[in-house]
Amino acid sequence: MADINIEHLTALMLIDGDITFASSHDAKRVRDPAILKLRRSIELKGSAALGKTKTTQAIVEITTRKGEKLRHHTTAVRGSATNPMSRDDVAGKARGLLAPALGAPGAKRLIDAIWKLEDMTDMRQLHALLRPK
């Protein structure tokens, strides 16, 4: 399943510069020659030590064509309690997921309404925002 295959998603992100819900679920991209070529150079390894940590962690190591080694250790997944997303990050992620179904204006209206949910007096207003226009 490409949408949960780390090697595929890493290659996709390196080629596109980002991962969207649509790109990660695009069956055609699984057979894209550029992605397949890059996937062959990506190796996923488990870590018993990281598996014992209290937060979900990852270490990414990259060896460049010139042999330079780059390394990054993420100690808490973005969006977790120990590494929360900003309000703008949450809205951006929601927009990426909602816009294909509701359109960009509809996604914006729904996100704006969610931020003010405690002020909403009639939940039917929210229901109306969940339908594409």
N, CA, C and O atoms as a GROMACS GRO file, in nm:
protein
  532
    1MET      N    1   0.085  -0.118   0.000
    1MET     CA    2   0.000   0.000   0.000
    1MET      C    3   0.090   0.125   0.000
    1MET      O    4   0.158   0.154   0.098
    2ALA      N    5   0.088   0.196  -0.109
    2ALA     CA    6   0.178   0.309  -0.126
    2ALA      C    7   0.158   0.418  -0.022
    2ALA      O    8   0.254   0.483   0.019
    3ASP      N    9   0.034   0.438   0.022
    3ASP     CA   10   0.007   0.548   0.115
    3ASP      C   11   0.065   0.525   0.254
    3ASP      O   12   0.064   0.616   0.337
    4ILE      N   13   0.115   0.404   0.282
    4ILE     CA   14   0.182   0.379   0.410
    4ILE      C   15   0.322   0.322   0.390
    4ILE      O   16   0.385   0.278   0.487
    5ASN      N   17   0.372   0.321   0.268
    5ASN     CA   18   0.504   0.269   0.238
    5ASN      C   19   0.605   0.382   0.253
    5ASN      O   20   0.606   0.477   0.175
    6ILE      N   21   0.691   0.371   0.356
    6ILE     CA   22   0.783   0.481   0.388
    6ILE      C   23   0.879   0.511   0.272
    6ILE      O   24   0.907   0.627   0.244
    7GLU      N   25   0.929   0.407   0.206
    7GLU     CA   26   1.021   0.430   0.095
    7GLU      C   27   0.951   0.508  -0.017
    7GLU      O   28   1.009   0.600  -0.074
    8HIS      N   29   0.827   0.469  -0.048
    8HIS     CA   30   0.752   0.538  -0.154
    8HIS      C   31   0.725   0.683  -0.112
    8HIS      O   32   0.747   0.775  -0.191
    9LEU      N   33   0.677   0.703   0.010
    9LEU     CA   34   0.644   0.838   0.055
    9LEU      C   35   0.768   0.928   0.062
    9LEU      O   36   0.761   1.047   0.032
   10THR      N   37   0.881   0.870   0.102
   10THR     CA   38   1.005   0.948   0.106
   10THR      C   39   1.046   0.990  -0.034
   10THR      O   40   1.081   1.106  -0.057
   11ALA      N   41   1.043   0.898  -0.128
   11ALA     CA   42   1.077   0.931  -0.267
   11ALA      C   43   0.981   1.036  -0.322
   11ALA      O   44   1.023   1.131  -0.388
   12LEU      N   45   0.854   1.020  -0.295
   12LEU     CA   46   0.753   1.115  -0.340
   12LEU      C   47   0.781   1.254  -0.285
   12LEU      O   48   0.776   1.354  -0.358
   13MET      N   49   0.811   1.261  -0.155
   13MET     CA   50   0.838   1.390  -0.093
   13MET      C   51   0.965   1.453  -0.150
   13MET      O   52   0.969   1.574  -0.174
   14LEU      N   53   1.068   1.374  -0.173
   14LEU     CA   54   1.192   1.429  -0.227
   14LEU      C   55   1.172   1.482  -0.369
   14LEU      O   56   1.232   1.583  -0.407
   15ILE      N   57   1.089   1.416  -0.446
   15ILE     CA   58   1.065   1.460  -0.584
   15ILE      C   59   0.970   1.579  -0.589
   15ILE      O   60   0.994   1.676  -0.661
   16ASP      N   61   0.860   1.572  -0.512
   16ASP     CA   62   0.759   1.678  -0.517
   16ASP      C   63   0.789   1.795  -0.423
   16ASP      O   64   0.740   1.906  -0.445
   17GLY      N   65   0.869   1.771  -0.319
   17GLY     CA   66   0.895   1.875  -0.220
   17GLY      C   67   0.790   1.878  -0.110
   17GLY      O   68   0.803   1.956  -0.016
   18ASP      N   69   0.688   1.793  -0.120
   18ASP     CA   70   0.580   1.788  -0.021
   18ASP      C   71   0.501   1.660  -0.046
   18ASP      O   72   0.513   1.598  -0.151
   19ILE      N   73   0.421   1.623   0.051
   19ILE     CA   74   0.330   1.510   0.034
   19ILE      C   75   0.190   1.560   0.064
   19ILE      O   76   0.167   1.625   0.166
   20THR      N   77   0.098   1.531  -0.024
   20THR     CA   78  -0.041   1.565  -0.001
   20THR      C   79  -0.121   1.435   0.011
   20THR      O   80  -0.072   1.328  -0.023
   21PHE      N   81  -0.242   1.447   0.059
   21PHE     CA   82  -0.329   1.330   0.066
   21PHE      C   83  -0.346   1.271  -0.074
   21PHE      O   84  -0.339   1.150  -0.093
   22ALA      N   85  -0.369   1.359  -0.171
   22ALA     CA   86  -0.390   1.313  -0.308
   22ALA      C   87  -0.266   1.246  -0.365
   22ALA      O   88  -0.277   1.139  -0.426
   23SER      N   89  -0.149   1.305  -0.346
   23SER     CA   90  -0.028   1.245  -0.405
   23SER      C   91   0.007   1.113  -0.338
   23SER      O   92   0.055   1.021  -0.404
   24SER      N   93  -0.017   1.102  -0.208
   24SER     CA   94   0.018   0.978  -0.139
   24SER      C   95  -0.079   0.864  -0.171
   24SER      O   96  -0.048   0.748  -0.147
   25HIS      N   97  -0.195   0.897  -0.225
   25HIS     CA   98  -0.294   0.795  -0.262
   25HIS      C   99  -0.308   0.778  -0.413
   25HIS      O  100  -0.400   0.711  -0.460
   26ASP      N  101  -0.218   0.838  -0.490
   26ASP     CA  102  -0.224   0.833  -0.636
   26ASP      C  103  -0.160   0.704  -0.686
   26ASP      O  104  -0.038   0.689  -0.682
   27ALA      N  105  -0.241   0.612  -0.733
   27ALA     CA  106  -0.192   0.480  -0.778
   27ALA      C  107  -0.094   0.493  -0.894
   27ALA      O  108  -0.004   0.411  -0.908
   28LYS      N  109  -0.110   0.594  -0.979
   28LYS     CA  110  -0.020   0.613  -1.092
   28LYS      C  111   0.123   0.646  -1.046
   28LYS      O  112   0.220   0.608  -1.110
   29ARG      N  113   0.133   0.718  -0.934
   29ARG     CA  114   0.265   0.758  -0.884
   29ARG      C  115   0.345   0.637  -0.836
   29ARG      O  116   0.468   0.642  -0.832
   30VAL      N  117   0.276   0.529  -0.799
   30VAL     CA  118   0.346   0.408  -0.755
   30VAL      C  119   0.431   0.350  -0.867
   30VAL      O  120   0.533   0.286  -0.842
   31ARG      N  121   0.389   0.372  -0.991
   31ARG     CA  122   0.461   0.320  -1.108
   31ARG      C  123   0.546   0.426  -1.178
   31ARG      O  124   0.605   0.399  -1.282
   32ASP      N  125   0.553   0.544  -1.121
   32ASP     CA  126   0.631   0.654  -1.180
   32ASP      C  127   0.779   0.614  -1.181
   32ASP      O  128   0.836   0.587  -1.076
   33PRO      N  129   0.842   0.611  -1.299
   33PRO     CA  130   0.982   0.568  -1.309
   33PRO      C  131   1.078   0.648  -1.219
   33PRO      O  132   1.171   0.591  -1.162
   34ALA      N  133   1.056   0.777  -1.207
   34ALA     CA  134   1.144   0.860  -1.123
   34ALA      C  135   1.132   0.820  -0.976
   34ALA      O  136   1.233   0.812  -0.905
   35ILE      N  137   1.010   0.794  -0.932
   35ILE     CA  138   0.990   0.753  -0.793
   35ILE      C  139   1.048   0.614  -0.771
   35ILE      O  140   1.113   0.589  -0.669
   36LEU      N  141   1.024   0.524  -0.864
   36LEU     CA  142   1.078   0.388  -0.852
   36LEU      C  143   1.230   0.389  -0.845
   36LEU      O  144   1.290   0.316  -0.766
   37LYS      N  145   1.293   0.472  -0.927
   37LYS     CA  146   1.440   0.480  -0.927
   37LYS      C  147   1.490   0.531  -0.791
   37LYS      O  148   1.585   0.476  -0.734
   38LEU      N  149   1.428   0.635  -0.741
   38LEU     CA  150   1.470   0.691  -0.612
   38LEU      C  151   1.441   0.595  -0.497
   38LEU      O  152   1.520   0.584  -0.403
   39ARG      N  153   1.329   0.526  -0.504
   39ARG     CA  154   1.294   0.428  -0.399
   39ARG      C  155   1.403   0.322  -0.382
   39ARG      O  156   1.427   0.275  -0.271
   40ARG      N  157   1.467   0.285  -0.490
   40ARG     CA  158   1.572   0.181  -0.483
   40ARG      C  159   1.691   0.225  -0.398
   40ARG      O  160   1.767   0.141  -0.349
   41SER      N  161   1.707   0.355  -0.380
   41SER     CA  162   1.820   0.404  -0.300
   41SER      C  163   1.781   0.433  -0.155
   41SER      O  164   1.863   0.481  -0.077
   42ILE      N  165   1.657   0.405  -0.120
   42ILE     CA  166   1.608   0.431   0.016
   42ILE      C  167   1.598   0.299   0.090
   42ILE      O  168   1.539   0.202   0.042
   43GLU      N  169   1.658   0.298   0.208
   43GLU     CA  170   1.659   0.176   0.289
   43GLU      C  171   1.597   0.208   0.426
   43GLU      O  172   1.639   0.302   0.494
   44LEU      N  173   1.499   0.132   0.463
   44LEU     CA  174   1.432   0.149   0.592
   44LEU      C  175   1.486   0.045   0.689
   44LEU      O  176   1.489  -0.074   0.659
   45LYS      N  177   1.529   0.092   0.806
   45LYS     CA  178   1.582   0.001   0.908
   45LYS      C  179   1.509   0.027   1.039
   45LYS      O  180   1.484   0.141   1.076
   46GLY      N  181   1.476  -0.080   1.108
   46GLY     CA  182   1.416  -0.068   1.240
   46GLY      C  183   1.521  -0.039   1.344
   46GLY      O  184   1.640  -0.060   1.321
   47SER      N  185   1.477   0.009   1.460
   47SER     CA  186   1.568   0.038   1.570
   47SER      C  187   1.504  -0.009   1.700
   47SER      O  188   1.401   0.044   1.742
   48ALA      N  189   1.566  -0.106   1.762
   48ALA     CA  190   1.515  -0.154   1.891
   48ALA      C  191   1.520  -0.042   1.995
   48ALA      O  192   1.429  -0.030   2.077
   49ALA      N  193   1.624   0.039   1.992
   49ALA     CA  194   1.638   0.148   2.090
   49ALA      C  195   1.527   0.251   2.074
   49ALA      O  196   1.466   0.295   2.172
   50LEU      N  197   1.500   0.290   1.948
   50LEU     CA  198   1.395   0.390   1.927
   50LEU      C  199   1.258   0.331   1.957
   50LEU      O  200   1.167   0.403   1.997
   51GLY      N  201   1.243   0.201   1.939
   51GLY     CA  202   1.116   0.134   1.970
   51GLY      C  203   1.081   0.136   2.117
   51GLY      O  204   0.965   0.114   2.152
   52LYS      N  205   1.178   0.162   2.203
   52LYS     CA  206   1.156   0.163   2.348
   52LYS      C  207   1.132   0.304   2.404
   52LYS      O  208   1.107   0.319   2.524
   53THR      N  209   1.140   0.405   2.318
   53THR     CA  210   1.124   0.542   2.367
   53THR      C  211   0.976   0.571   2.395
   53THR      O  212   0.887   0.503   2.344
   54LYS      N  213   0.952   0.673   2.476
   54LYS     CA  214   0.814   0.710   2.512
   54LYS      C  215   0.744   0.789   2.402
   54LYS      O  216   0.621   0.794   2.398
   55THR      N  217   0.821   0.849   2.314
   55THR     CA  218   0.762   0.923   2.202
   55THR      C  219   0.800   0.852   2.072
   55THR      O  220   0.897   0.777   2.067
   56THR      N  221   0.721   0.876   1.967
   56THR     CA  222   0.754   0.819   1.836
   56THR      C  223   0.870   0.899   1.779
   56THR      O  224   0.860   1.020   1.760
   57GLN      N  225   0.980   0.831   1.753
   57GLN     CA  226   1.101   0.897   1.706
   57GLN      C  227   1.148   0.836   1.574
   57GLN      O  228   1.107   0.726   1.537
   58ALA      N  229   1.233   0.909   1.506
   58ALA     CA  230   1.292   0.858   1.383
   58ALA      C  231   1.428   0.924   1.363
   58ALA      O  232   1.452   1.038   1.403
   59ILE      N  233   1.516   0.849   1.299
   59ILE     CA  234   1.646   0.903   1.258
   59ILE      C  235   1.654   0.886   1.107
   59ILE      O  236   1.630   0.778   1.053
   60VAL      N  237   1.686   0.995   1.040
   60VAL     CA  238   1.702   0.992   0.895
   60VAL      C  239   1.848   1.021   0.865
   60VAL      O  240   1.905   1.120   0.911
   61GLU      N  241   1.908   0.932   0.789
   61GLU     CA  242   2.046   0.950   0.747
   61GLU      C  243   2.050   0.950   0.595
   61GLU      O  244   1.993   0.862   0.530
   62ILE      N  245   2.118   1.048   0.540
   62ILE     CA  246   2.130   1.061   0.395
   62ILE      C  247   2.277   1.064   0.358
   62ILE      O  248   2.356   1.137   0.418
   63THR      N  249   2.313   0.986   0.260
   63THR     CA  250   2.448   0.991   0.203
   63THR      C  251   2.435   1.052   0.065
   63THR      O  252   2.368   0.998  -0.022
   64THR      N  253   2.501   1.165   0.046
   64THR     CA  254   2.493   1.235  -0.082
   64THR      C  255   2.578   1.162  -0.187
   64THR      O  256   2.656   1.073  -0.154
   65ARG      N  257   2.563   1.202  -0.312
   65ARG     CA  258   2.643   1.143  -0.420
   65ARG      C  259   2.793   1.163  -0.396
   65ARG      O  260   2.875   1.083  -0.441
   66LYS      N  261   2.827   1.270  -0.327
   66LYS     CA  262   2.967   1.298  -0.298
   66LYS      C  263   3.017   1.226  -0.173
   66LYS      O  264   3.133   1.240  -0.134
   67GLY      N  265   2.927   1.149  -0.110
   67GLY     CA  266   2.967   1.073   0.008
   67GLY      C  267   2.946   1.144   0.141
   67GLY      O  268   2.976   1.088   0.246
   68GLU      N  269   2.896   1.266   0.137
   68GLU     CA  270   2.870   1.339   0.261
   68GLU      C  271   2.752   1.275   0.333
   68GLU      O  272   2.653   1.238   0.269
   69LYS      N  273   2.761   1.262   0.464
   69LYS     CA  274   2.654   1.202   0.542
   69LYS      C  275   2.581   1.310   0.620
   69LYS      O  276   2.641   1.390   0.693
   70LEU      N  277   2.448   1.312   0.603
   70LEU     CA  278   2.362   1.406   0.675
   70LEU      C  279   2.273   1.323   0.767
   70LEU      O  280   2.230   1.214   0.731
   71ARG      N  281   2.244   1.375   0.886
   71ARG     CA  282   2.167   1.298   0.983
   71ARG      C  283   2.073   1.391   1.060
   71ARG      O  284   2.112   1.501   1.100
   72HIS      N  285   1.950   1.345   1.080
   72HIS     CA  286   1.854   1.419   1.163
   72HIS      C  287   1.780   1.320   1.253
   72HIS      O  288   1.735   1.215   1.207
   73HIS      N  289   1.770   1.355   1.379
   73HIS     CA  290   1.698   1.272   1.476
   73HIS      C  291   1.575   1.351   1.523
   73HIS      O  292   1.588   1.454   1.590
   74THR      N  293   1.457   1.302   1.488
   74THR     CA  294   1.332   1.362   1.534
   74THR      C  295   1.292   1.290   1.663
   74THR      O  296   1.274   1.168   1.664
   75THR      N  297   1.278   1.366   1.770
   75THR     CA  298   1.248   1.304   1.899
   75THR      C  299   1.099   1.302   1.932
   75THR      O  300   1.057   1.236   2.027
   76ALA      N  301   1.020   1.371   1.854
   76ALA     CA  302   0.874   1.369   1.872
   76ALA      C  303   0.807   1.402   1.740
   76ALA      O  304   0.841   1.502   1.676
   77VAL      N  305   0.714   1.320   1.701
   77VAL     CA  306   0.643   1.339   1.574
   77VAL      C  307   0.568   1.472   1.575
   77VAL      O  308   0.508   1.511   1.675
   78ARG      N  309   0.573   1.541   1.463
   78ARG     CA  310   0.500   1.668   1.447
   78ARG      C  311   0.352   1.642   1.465
   78ARG      O  312   0.294   1.553   1.402
   79GLY      N  313   0.291   1.721   1.551
   79GLY     CA  314   0.149   1.705   1.578
   79GLY      C  315   0.122   1.627   1.706
   79GLY      O  316   0.007   1.613   1.747
   80SER      N  317   0.227   1.576   1.769
   80SER     CA  318   0.211   1.505   1.896
   80SER      C  319   0.208   1.608   2.010
   80SER      O  320   0.237   1.726   1.990
   81ALA      N  321   0.174   1.561   2.130
   81ALA     CA  322   0.166   1.652   2.245
   81ALA      C  323   0.301   1.717   2.275
   81ALA      O  324   0.306   1.831   2.320
   82THR      N  325   0.409   1.646   2.251
   82THR     CA  326   0.541   1.702   2.280
   82THR      C  327   0.600   1.783   2.165
   82THR      O  328   0.704   1.846   2.180
   83ASN      N  329   0.534   1.782   2.050
   83ASN     CA  330   0.575   1.862   1.935
   83ASN      C  331   0.449   1.908   1.860
   83ASN      O  332   0.425   1.867   1.746
   84PRO      N  333   0.370   1.992   1.926
   84PRO     CA  334   0.240   2.029   1.866
   84PRO      C  335   0.253   2.114   1.740
   84PRO      O  336   0.351   2.185   1.719
   85MET      N  337   0.150   2.102   1.658
   85MET     CA  338   0.141   2.184   1.538
   85MET      C  339   0.083   2.319   1.576
   85MET      O  340   0.002   2.329   1.668
   86SER      N  341   0.124   2.423   1.504
   86SER     CA  342   0.065   2.554   1.526
   86SER      C  343  -0.076   2.555   1.467
   86SER      O  344  -0.114   2.466   1.390
   87ARG      N  345  -0.151   2.653   1.503
   87ARG     CA  346  -0.287   2.669   1.448
   87ARG      C  347  -0.283   2.678   1.295
   87ARG      O  348  -0.366   2.619   1.226
   88ASP      N  349  -0.185   2.753   1.243
   88ASP     CA  350  -0.170   2.765   1.097
   88ASP      C  351  -0.135   2.631   1.033
   88ASP      O  352  -0.184   2.599   0.925
   89ASP      N  353  -0.050   2.552   1.101
   89ASP     CA  354  -0.016   2.419   1.050
   89ASP      C  355  -0.138   2.329   1.044
   89ASP      O  356  -0.159   2.257   0.946
   90VAL      N  357  -0.220   2.332   1.149
   90VAL     CA  358  -0.341   2.250   1.154
   90VAL      C  359  -0.436   2.293   1.043
   90VAL      O  360  -0.493   2.209   0.973
   91ALA      N  361  -0.454   2.424   1.027
   91ALA     CA  362  -0.543   2.474   0.922
   91ALA      C  363  -0.491   2.435   0.783
   91ALA      O  364  -0.569   2.397   0.696
   92GLY      N  365  -0.360   2.444   0.762
   92GLY     CA  366  -0.302   2.405   0.634
   92GLY      C  367  -0.323   2.258   0.604
   92GLY      O  368  -0.355   2.221   0.491
   93LYS      N  369  -0.304   2.173   0.704
   93LYS     CA  370  -0.325   2.030   0.685
   93LYS      C  371  -0.472   2.002   0.656
   93LYS      O  372  -0.504   1.923   0.567
   94ALA      N  373  -0.560   2.067   0.730
   94ALA     CA  374  -0.704   2.049   0.708
   94ALA      C  375  -0.743   2.096   0.568
   94ALA      O  376  -0.823   2.031   0.500
   95ARG      N  377  -0.688   2.209   0.525
   95ARG     CA  378  -0.718   2.261   0.391
   95ARG      C  379  -0.678   2.161   0.284
   95ARG      O  380  -0.752   2.138   0.189
   96GLY      N  381  -0.560   2.100   0.301
   96GLY     CA  382  -0.515   2.001   0.204
   96GLY      C  383  -0.605   1.880   0.195
   96GLY      O  384  -0.620   1.820   0.089
   97LEU      N  385  -0.666   1.843   0.307
   97LEU     CA  386  -0.756   1.727   0.309
   97LEU      C  387  -0.898   1.763   0.265
   97LEU      O  388  -0.965   1.683   0.200
   98LEU      N  389  -0.943   1.882   0.300
   98LEU     CA  390  -1.081   1.922   0.273
   98LEU      C  391  -1.105   1.982   0.135
   98LEU      O  392  -1.210   1.961   0.075
   99ALA      N  393  -1.008   2.056   0.084
   99ALA     CA  394  -1.028   2.128  -0.042
   99ALA      C  395  -1.064   2.037  -0.160
   99ALA      O  396  -1.149   2.076  -0.241
  100PRO      N  397  -1.005   1.919  -0.173
  100PRO     CA  398  -1.046   1.833  -0.285
  100PRO      C  399  -1.195   1.795  -0.280
  100PRO      O  400  -1.257   1.774  -0.384
  101ALA      N  401  -1.250   1.786  -0.160
  101ALA     CA  402  -1.391   1.747  -0.147
  101ALA      C  403  -1.485   1.867  -0.144
  101ALA      O  404  -1.595   1.862  -0.199
  102LEU      N  405  -1.443   1.975  -0.079
  102LEU     CA  406  -1.532   2.088  -0.057
  102LEU      C  407  -1.499   2.210  -0.143
  102LEU      O  408  -1.575   2.306  -0.146
  103GLY      N  409  -1.385   2.205  -0.212
  103GLY     CA  410  -1.336   2.324  -0.283
  103GLY      C  411  -1.264   2.413  -0.183
  103GLY      O  412  -1.290   2.407  -0.063
  104ALA      N  413  -1.174   2.497  -0.233
  104ALA     CA  414  -1.096   2.583  -0.144
  104ALA      C  415  -1.183   2.677  -0.062
  104ALA      O  416  -1.160   2.691   0.058
  105PRO      N  417  -1.284   2.742  -0.122
  105PRO     CA  418  -1.368   2.831  -0.040
  105PRO      C  419  -1.447   2.755   0.067
  105PRO      O  420  -1.462   2.803   0.179
  106GLY      N  421  -1.497   2.637   0.031
  106GLY     CA  422  -1.572   2.557   0.127
  106GLY      C  423  -1.485   2.509   0.241
  106GLY      O  424  -1.528   2.507   0.356
  107ALA      N  425  -1.361   2.470   0.209
  107ALA     CA  426  -1.267   2.427   0.313
  107ALA      C  427  -1.238   2.542   0.408
  107ALA      O  428  -1.233   2.523   0.530
  108LYS      N  429  -1.218   2.662   0.354
  108LYS     CA  430  -1.191   2.779   0.438
  108LYS      C  431  -1.309   2.808   0.529
  108LYS      O  432  -1.290   2.835   0.648
  109ARG      N  433  -1.431   2.803   0.476
  109ARG     CA  434  -1.549   2.830   0.559
  109ARG      C  435  -1.560   2.729   0.673
  109ARG      O  436  -1.590   2.766   0.786
  110LEU      N  437  -1.536   2.600   0.642
  110LEU     CA  438  -1.545   2.497   0.746
  110LEU      C  439  -1.438   2.515   0.852
  110LEU      O  440  -1.466   2.506   0.971
  111ILE      N  441  -1.315   2.541   0.810
  111ILE     CA  442  -1.205   2.562   0.906
  111ILE      C  443  -1.234   2.682   0.994
  111ILE      O  444  -1.216   2.676   1.116
  112ASP      N  445  -1.278   2.792   0.934
  112ASP     CA  446  -1.311   2.911   1.013
  112ASP      C  447  -1.421   2.881   1.115
  112ASP      O  448  -1.416   2.928   1.229
  113ALA      N  449  -1.521   2.802   1.074
  113ALA     CA  450  -1.630   2.767   1.165
  113ALA      C  451  -1.581   2.679   1.279
  113ALA      O  452  -1.623   2.695   1.394
  114ILE      N  453  -1.493   2.586   1.249
  114ILE     CA  454  -1.439   2.497   1.353
  114ILE      C  455  -1.362   2.576   1.458
  114ILE      O  456  -1.372   2.546   1.577
  115TRP      N  457  -1.286   2.676   1.415
  115TRP     CA  458  -1.212   2.758   1.512
  115TRP      C  459  -1.307   2.832   1.605
  115TRP      O  460  -1.267   2.870   1.716
  116LYS      N  461  -1.431   2.853   1.563
  116LYS     CA  462  -1.529   2.927   1.646
  116LYS      C  463  -1.642   2.835   1.692
  116LYS      O  464  -1.753   2.882   1.720
  117LEU      N  465  -1.616   2.707   1.700
  117LEU     CA  466  -1.719   2.609   1.731
  117LEU      C  467  -1.794   2.640   1.860
  117LEU      O  468  -1.916   2.621   1.867
  118GLU      N  469  -1.723   2.686   1.961
  118GLU     CA  470  -1.789   2.715   2.090
  118GLU      C  471  -1.890   2.829   2.080
  118GLU      O  472  -1.977   2.842   2.166
  119ASP      N  473  -1.880   2.911   1.977
  119ASP     CA  474  -1.975   3.022   1.957
  119ASP      C  475  -2.096   2.981   1.874
  119ASP      O  476  -2.193   3.057   1.865
  120MET      N  477  -2.092   2.863   1.813
  120MET     CA  478  -2.199   2.819   1.725
  120MET      C  479  -2.322   2.782   1.809
  120MET      O  480  -2.311   2.703   1.903
  121THR      N  481  -2.434   2.837   1.774
  121THR     CA  482  -2.557   2.812   1.850
  121THR      C  483  -2.642   2.702   1.789
  121THR      O  484  -2.729   2.645   1.855
  122ASP      N  485  -2.618   2.671   1.662
  122ASP     CA  486  -2.696   2.569   1.593
  122ASP      C  487  -2.601   2.482   1.511
  122ASP      O  488  -2.544   2.528   1.412
  123MET      N  489  -2.586   2.357   1.552
  123MET     CA  490  -2.493   2.266   1.485
  123MET      C  491  -2.533   2.236   1.341
  123MET      O  492  -2.452   2.184   1.264
  124ARG      N  493  -2.656   2.266   1.304
  124ARG     CA  494  -2.697   2.247   1.164
  124ARG      C  495  -2.616   2.338   1.072
  124ARG      O  496  -2.598   2.307   0.954
  125GLN      N  497  -2.568   2.450   1.126
  125GLN     CA  498  -2.482   2.539   1.047
  125GLN      C  499  -2.353   2.465   1.007
  125GLN      O  500  -2.304   2.480   0.896
  126LEU      N  501  -2.300   2.385   1.099
  126LEU     CA  502  -2.180   2.308   1.071
  126LEU      C  503  -2.209   2.200   0.968
  126LEU      O  504  -2.130   2.178   0.876
  127HIS      N  505  -2.320   2.134   0.982
  127HIS     CA  506  -2.360   2.029   0.888
  127HIS      C  507  -2.366   2.083   0.746
  127HIS      O  508  -2.322   2.017   0.652
  128ALA      N  509  -2.419   2.202   0.731
  128ALA     CA  510  -2.430   2.261   0.598
  128ALA      C  511  -2.292   2.285   0.536
  128ALA      O  512  -2.277   2.280   0.414
  129LEU      N  513  -2.193   2.311   0.619
  129LEU     CA  514  -2.056   2.338   0.569
  129LEU      C  515  -1.984   2.211   0.525
  129LEU      O  516  -1.881   2.218   0.459
  130LEU      N  517  -2.039   2.094   0.562
  130LEU     CA  518  -1.974   1.968   0.528
  130LEU      C  519  -2.013   1.918   0.389
  130LEU      O  520  -1.960   1.817   0.343
  131ARG      N  521  -2.103   1.987   0.323
  131ARG     CA  522  -2.146   1.946   0.189
  131ARG      C  523  -2.080   2.032   0.083
  131ARG      O  524  -2.070   2.154   0.098
  132PRO      N  525  -2.033   1.970  -0.025
  132PRO     CA  526  -1.974   2.050  -0.133
  132PRO      C  527  -2.077   2.143  -0.194
  132PRO      O  528  -2.195   2.107  -0.205
  133LYS      N  529  -2.036   2.258  -0.233
  133LYS     CA  530  -2.126   2.357  -0.296
  133LYS      C  531  -2.129   2.334  -0.446
  133LYS      O  532  -2.199   2.406  -0.517
   0.00000   0.00000   0.00000
